[in-house]
Amino acid sequence: MKNRIHILFLLFPLFLMMGCAHVISKDLRIKTDPSVTFSQVSQDPNQYKGKLVVWGGEIIEAINQKDGTTQIEVFQKPLDRRGEPYETSASEGRFLVLVDKYLDSYLFRRGKKITVAGEILGEKIKPIGEMEYRYPLLSGKQIYLWPEYYTYPIYYYDPWWGHPYYPYGWWGFGIYHHRHRHR
């Protein structure tokens, strides 16, 4: 019994570290220049050609092109230490990711969170409404599409009252957050 407890204490930190690992490979992250910010690049993307960056945000749209590539437009958001975009409206702009293969636009749909390691190719000018917008353009080297969260109430039917009962317990005032994974 004692040995099992010791093993659990030894394995617990390992499980914690696995849950906190960055979603972009260490090999790619080592090659990035953390001093190059999104704000700097968006001013003059051509000045940073060839630099490797890790950016993320929310997908605006993914367009499959005739040549078999996919272009993803992303609303940039700051990343946490794991590389997940924060749930915030704060952004420094938009960027484009060019992926050299077909990506299903259902999976890579509007509103999904994404983290990308990519090489800066320069800029691409595209319209947003009636204005021209300068997008930093990345060649996607590694992409991580984040699982979606759904929030729905936990309830059960109370036969005495004849309607659903919403408990307000320690689990979050009757709201249960479920992470749905696409496979």
Residue, then its C-alpha position, 0 to 999 in steps of 0.5 A: m500500500k505504501n509503495r502505491i502511495h509513493i508511486l502516486f506522489l511521484l507520478f502526480p507532478l508528471f501529470l501536472m506538467m503534461g497538462c501544462a505543456h505548450v501545444i507547439s513543439k519545442d523544436l519550433r519554439i526554440k527557433t522563434d524570436p520572442s522579441v518580434t511582436f505582432s504589433q511590430v510585424s503588422q507595421d511592416p511585415n516585409q521587414y520580418k520575412g523569414k522570421l518564425v513566430v507563434w501567434g494565435g487567436e480566433i478563426i475568421e474564415a478558412i478558404n480552400q484555394k484552387d491550388g490545394t492550399t488553405q488560407i486561414e484568416v485569424f483575429q489575433k489574441p494574446l496567448d497564455r503560457r500553453g499557447e492558448p488564446y485568451e478569452t478576450s476581445a483585446s487584439e492587435g489585428r488580423f493575420l493570414v496563415l497559408v497552409d500547403k494542404y486542404l483543411d476542412s472549413y467545417l473544422f477550421r470554422r469561424g470562432k474556433k481558437i487556433t495557435v500557429a507556428g509559422e514563418i513570416l512570408g511578408e504581407k498580403i493586402k485584402p479588403i475588409g469592408e470598403m478599406e484595404y487591410r495589410y495582413p502579415l502572411l505566415s506559412g503555417k509550420q504547425i497548427y493547433l486547433w483548440p477543442e471547443y467548450y460548451t456550457y450547459p446547465i446540470y439539472y434533473y427532473d423533480p417528480w414532486w415539483g413537476h419541472p426540472y430542478y437546477p442545483y446550485g452546488w459546489w460544481g459551479f452554480g448549476i453550470y457544467h463546462h464540458r470540453h468537446r474534442h473533435r477526433 
